[in-house]
Amino acid sequence: MVEAGLAALLRVICEPVRREGFTVKYFLRTFGCRVNQAETEELRALLISAGHTPAKVPAEAELCVVNTCTVTRDADREALKLLRRVTRENPAAQLVVTGCLAARAPESVRAAAPSATIVKGGKEGLAQALGLPGLESPTLAPDRARALLKIQDGCDGSCSYCVVPQVRPELHSLPPEIVLDKARALVVQGVAEIVLCGIRLGRYRHGAVGFSGLLERLLLLPGNFRLRLSSLEMTEADDHLAALIADSGGKICPHLHLPLQSGSDATLRRMNRPYRAAQFARCAEALCRRVPDLALFTDIITGFPSESEAEFRESLEFVRSLGLCGLHVFRFSPRPGTPAATMPGAVAPTLARERLESWQALDRELRLGHQKRAAGRRRVVAPLRNGVRGLTEDFLEVRLERPLPPGLWEVNLRDASNTAIICDSRLNG
């Protein structure tokens, strides 16, 4: 629920907003994961539906909403930097700060933005408090071919490095009928790719309906669209899910992001991850065998406490052996209140940076290999960036020969390079 402080502030804002013909200029900024992005995009769509207008910079806005992340120190630093900027450049703006940093360290937010209203809890009531219409079917920004749909929130895991269970501890899943209504509305508006996201997406459950059951229902919706799954834990990518992807006829993108974090069992134990490297390898092999041309990506944390040179090399070579398509790499960032924050054996910053660079080099190698394997083959893209680029079903961003409107388009990938894949385009259907 929205806290009383926010509700009081929004009542002040909403009285003139509710008057016919009155609009406000808003500025929205999101840090962090796709769940945060989905929350902000829903608010943006509702603001558009109500006739309010976006501001290009915070200094031009009457309402600023900052959705924060606290997974790393860098995320904290960037959010606080923006809050200080808004406070300095536009002190008259109504500033609302929400997200995980607001929940974990409201005192840091208050120090950066003394006049801000801080929302520590969920953001489901924000739109209602703003008095925004069109809650069932908000209008998207024009030319949107993709949309994020948040269906789950919360994590009750116990990874030793992660602060998320402290700030989003309650597991919550959107009722399946609401998910279907939201997806149907997006398809009617011409959205070609719906990205399902959650803090623990695979832990979706509402009553008797689990994640695979929800996918089965979504696959029955009419329309020319596809589903993409955001990050899933390895333990959630089971045979049923693989069969749904394989048998969906392209309706579910053959692309999965399964966080590994380390390929060293010793490091995985210190991270308190619920699997070992060999289990991850068997899972990846089974998925790739069941889903032809599956594009598999992963997360890696480098520089974890007590990570030896041998563990680092073991992890690097293990990941190289998996046949992945790309990595999302983080340097370890101690989060207050987590077991890892007080573990001995801190890796020196210079060494952690060197290891990060090695991982980044491997990521570039894997992504280039993914591009090269796709060259000369047919793909289906959802246009991005005003139609001048597109995203394929296997998560390749490609350059289009001519701008395309929203939809799903068949393309032939002519060649590969370090920067883009050039495409010939024609409408699918």
PyMOL commands that set and color helices and strands:
alter all, ss='L'
color gray80, all
select helices_A, chain A and resi 4-18+34-49+58-60+73-89+100-104+106-112+126-129+164-167+176-188+201-203+211-219+234-236+239-246+265-271+277-290+309-321+339-342+349-374+385-387
alter helices_A, ss='H'
color red, helices_A
select strands_A, chain A and resi 25-30+53-54+63-68+94-99+117-118+146-153+172-173+193-198+205-206+209-210+226-229+255-257+295-302+326-331+378-384+389-392+397-400+409-413+422-427
alter strands_A, ss='S'
color yellow, strands_A
deselect
rebuild
show_as cartoon
